[in-house]
Amino acid sequence: MQLPQQKLSLFFVIFTTLLLLRLPAAISLVCRNRCGTIAVNYPFGVDDGCGAPQFRKMLTCNATDLFFVTPNGNYKVQGINYEEKTMVVYDPDMSTCAILQPHHDLVMTELQYAIIPPSPDTVFALLNCSIDSPVLNHYRSLCFNFSGHSCNELYSACNSFKIFSLLTNSSPPCCFTGYSTVKFMSMNILDCTHYTTIYNTDDLKGIGPMDWSYGIKFTFSVPDTGCDRCTRSGGSCGFDTETEGLLCLCSTSTNSTRECAAGTITNKGEHGTPAAFFQTMLTVLGLILNTSL
């Protein structure tokens, strides 16, 4: 008996529909694991659906450079240390010992501040402050020295900051403080014209400002979602772009929630095999054949 063309077409429609239902929204996704010279590993991702959903769209990559995306601009990533769980970025608009530039605020989302905040050893140096600045009056306790250094050293050691002393014939007020200060008070409220940031300040004892590390170091935590199991099986950890549910991205056509053992775990986290799928299809074919008799 030959299967009628209409019945055969119906079978292929059902087969295709069921097959598409088995594939998650992140199908055909290939995760880039490098941007320029910097490795991009979990929990980060530069392609939507890669990495942990909490870090979604926090990094972007152009042809050669990786950037940390914030509400007020992108910061070039200098490096990511996955063992120490730190990321160092550089603000091209920030003043340093070598160049003086107009200030702008570092603004982070509440989620970013919660899961990837500036490290405790990253110090914000507020420079050329007014005597009416809050950190010199009611909030002066927010200012501190680090590793035996005071902010006044920047005026004497850095050519870019010497201009402030030349203009006033004295060293204008300044303040070393943490990110929480600039998070809750903008530079306009702080009434300081410029700022710079220094990281790894615990290692700078006896080292002059010309040799400090300028930039911002962030610390991050890695969500415990079983990603190790996925990577050991050859997959990349990611998530469904619609539901943000965990996925193990195995290839451009196969994804699961745990590991890349073909046919062992479905995209809903249930155990199953290819045999179960084909058994379903044989049942459907049998029903079509019966109705054609």
C-alpha positions in Angstrom: 0.0 0.0 0.0 1.3 3.4 -0.9 0.8 6.3 1.6 -1.3 9.0 0.0 0.5 12.3 -0.8 -1.9 14.2 1.5 -1.1 11.9 4.4 2.6 12.1 3.8 2.5 15.9 3.8 0.6 15.9 7.1 3.2 13.6 8.6 6.1 15.9 7.6 4.2 19.0 9.0 3.8 17.2 12.3 7.4 16.0 12.4 8.8 19.5 11.7 6.5 21.1 14.3 7.6 18.7 17.0 11.2 19.0 16.1 11.1 22.8 16.4 9.3 22.6 19.8 12.3 20.5 21.1 14.7 23.4 20.3 15.0 26.3 22.7 15.0 30.0 21.8 18.8 30.2 21.8 19.1 27.8 18.8 21.8 28.6 16.2 23.7 30.5 18.9 27.5 30.4 18.9 29.2 32.0 21.9 32.4 33.9 21.3 35.0 33.1 24.0 37.4 35.8 23.1 37.3 39.5 22.3 40.7 40.7 21.0 43.2 39.4 23.5 40.7 39.0 26.4 39.1 35.7 27.2 35.3 35.9 27.6 34.2 33.1 29.9 31.2 32.4 32.2 29.5 34.3 33.8 30.2 36.9 31.0 29.1 36.8 27.4 29.2 39.1 24.4 26.5 37.4 22.5 22.9 37.5 23.8 22.1 34.2 25.4 25.7 33.4 26.4 27.0 33.5 30.0 24.8 34.1 33.0 21.5 36.0 32.6 22.4 38.3 35.5 25.3 39.6 33.4 23.3 39.9 30.2 24.4 42.7 27.9 27.0 44.0 30.4 29.9 43.5 27.9 30.1 44.4 24.3 32.9 43.6 21.8 33.9 45.5 18.7 36.5 44.2 16.3 39.4 44.3 18.8 38.2 45.7 22.2 36.0 44.6 25.0 33.8 47.2 26.8 31.9 47.3 30.1 28.5 48.8 29.4 27.1 51.3 31.9 24.1 53.7 31.8 26.5 56.6 31.1 28.9 55.1 28.7 31.2 52.2 27.9 34.5 51.5 29.7 37.3 49.7 27.9 38.2 46.4 29.7 41.9 46.0 30.3 41.7 42.5 31.7 39.6 39.8 33.5 41.0 37.6 36.1 38.7 34.6 36.4 40.6 33.0 39.3 40.5 36.2 41.5 37.1 37.1 40.0 38.1 40.7 39.1 37.8 42.9 36.0 39.8 46.0 35.4 38.5 48.8 33.2 39.9 52.1 32.0 37.9 55.3 31.5 39.4 57.1 28.5 37.8 60.4 29.8 39.4 60.1 33.2 42.2 62.4 34.4 45.5 60.8 35.2 49.0 62.0 36.1 49.6 62.5 32.4 46.4 64.2 31.2 43.7 66.5 32.7 40.2 65.9 31.4 36.7 67.1 32.3 35.0 64.9 34.8 31.9 62.7 34.3 30.2 60.4 36.8 30.5 56.6 36.8 26.9 55.5 36.9 26.0 51.8 37.4 22.7 50.1 37.5 21.5 48.7 40.8 22.0 45.1 39.4 25.6 45.9 38.4 26.3 47.5 41.8 25.0 44.3 43.4 26.9 41.7 41.4 30.0 43.5 40.0 30.8 46.4 42.3 34.1 48.3 42.4 36.6 46.5 44.5 37.5 47.7 48.1 41.0 48.5 46.9 39.8 50.9 44.2 40.0 54.5 45.4 38.4 57.5 43.9 40.5 60.7 44.2 38.3 63.8 44.2 40.4 66.8 43.1 40.2 70.6 43.2 37.2 70.5 45.5 35.5 73.6 46.9 35.8 74.3 50.6 32.0 73.9 50.6 32.2 70.3 49.4 30.2 67.8 51.5 33.2 65.6 51.9 35.1 68.4 53.5 32.3 69.2 55.9 29.4 67.1 57.1 30.7 64.0 55.3 34.4 64.4 55.9 34.5 61.0 57.5 34.2 59.6 53.9 37.7 60.7 53.1 40.7 58.6 54.0 44.4 58.0 53.2 45.7 54.7 51.7 49.0 52.9 52.1 50.5 56.0 53.7 49.5 58.3 50.8 47.4 61.5 50.9 45.6 63.0 48.0 47.9 66.1 48.2 50.7 64.0 46.7 48.9 64.1 43.3 49.3 67.9 43.2 53.0 67.8 43.6 53.8 64.6 41.7 51.6 64.8 38.6 52.1 67.5 35.9 48.4 67.4 35.0 47.3 68.3 38.5 50.0 70.9 39.3 48.0 73.5 37.5 45.5 73.6 40.4 48.3 74.6 42.8 49.7 77.2 40.3 46.3 78.8 40.0 45.7 79.1 43.7 49.3 79.2 45.1 48.3 76.4 47.4 47.0 72.8 47.2 43.2 72.9 46.8 41.1 70.5 48.9 40.9 66.9 47.8 39.7 63.6 49.0 40.4 59.9 48.7 37.1 58.0 49.0 35.3 54.9 47.8 32.8 54.4 45.0 29.8 54.5 47.4 30.5 58.2 47.8 30.3 59.0 44.1 27.4 56.6 43.7 25.2 58.6 46.1 26.6 62.1 45.4 27.4 63.2 41.9 30.5 65.2 41.1 28.4 68.3 40.9 27.1 67.7 44.4 30.6 66.9 45.7 31.7 70.2 44.2 35.0 68.8 42.8 36.1 69.6 39.3 38.1 66.4 38.5 38.6 62.9 39.7 40.8 59.9 39.0 40.7 56.3 40.2 43.5 54.1 41.4 43.3 50.3 42.0 45.4 47.8 43.9 46.0 50.5 46.4 47.0 48.0 49.1 50.2 47.3 47.1 51.2 50.9 46.6 53.0 51.7 49.9 56.2 53.6 49.2 55.2 54.0 45.5 54.7 57.5 44.0 51.6 58.6 42.0 53.5 58.4 38.7 53.6 54.6 39.1 50.2 54.0 40.5 47.7 51.8 38.6 45.0 54.1 37.2 41.6 52.5 36.4 38.7 50.8 38.1 38.8 47.2 39.4 35.5 45.4 39.8 34.8 42.2 41.7 32.2 39.7 40.6 30.8 36.4 41.7 30.0 33.4 39.6 26.4 32.0 40.0 26.4 28.4 41.0 24.2 27.0 38.2 26.1 23.8 37.4 28.1 25.4 34.6 31.1 23.2 35.3 29.1 20.1 34.2 28.2 21.8 30.9 31.7 22.9 30.1 33.2 19.5 31.0 30.8 18.0 28.4 32.1 20.4 25.7 29.3 23.0 25.9 29.0 26.7 26.6 26.9 28.0 29.5 24.1 30.3 28.4 20.4 30.9 28.8 17.2 31.0 26.8 16.8 34.6 25.6 13.1 34.6 26.2 12.8 32.9 29.6 16.4 33.3 30.8 16.3 29.7 31.9 19.7 27.9 32.0 20.9 26.3 28.9 24.0 24.3 27.9 24.8 25.4 24.4 26.1 22.4 22.7 26.1 23.3 19.0 24.3 25.5 16.5 21.3 23.0 16.6 21.5 21.3 19.9 21.0 22.7 23.4 20.1 21.3 26.8 19.9 22.5 30.4 22.8 20.5 31.9 25.3 18.9 29.5 26.1 18.0 26.0 25.5 14.3 26.2 23.4 13.9 23.0 19.8 12.8 23.8 20.2 12.6 27.6 18.7 15.8 28.7 15.9 17.8 26.9 15.7 21.6 26.9 13.1 21.4 29.7 15.5 19.6 32.0 13.8 16.2 31.7 15.7 13.0 30.9 14.9 11.5 27.5 16.5 9.8 24.4 16.3 10.2 20.7 14.4 6.8 20.7 11.6 8.4 22.7 11.3 11.1 20.1 11.2 8.6 17.2 8.8 6.4 19.1 6.4 9.4 19.2 6.9 9.9 15.4 6.2 6.2 14.7 3.0 6.5 16.7 1.9 9.5 14.7 2.7 7.7 11.5 0.7 4.7 12.6 -2.3 6.8 13.3 -2.1 8.4 9.9 -1.8 4.9 8.2 -4.8 3.6 10.2 -6.9 6.6 9.1 -5.9 5.9 5.5 -7.1 2.3 5.5 
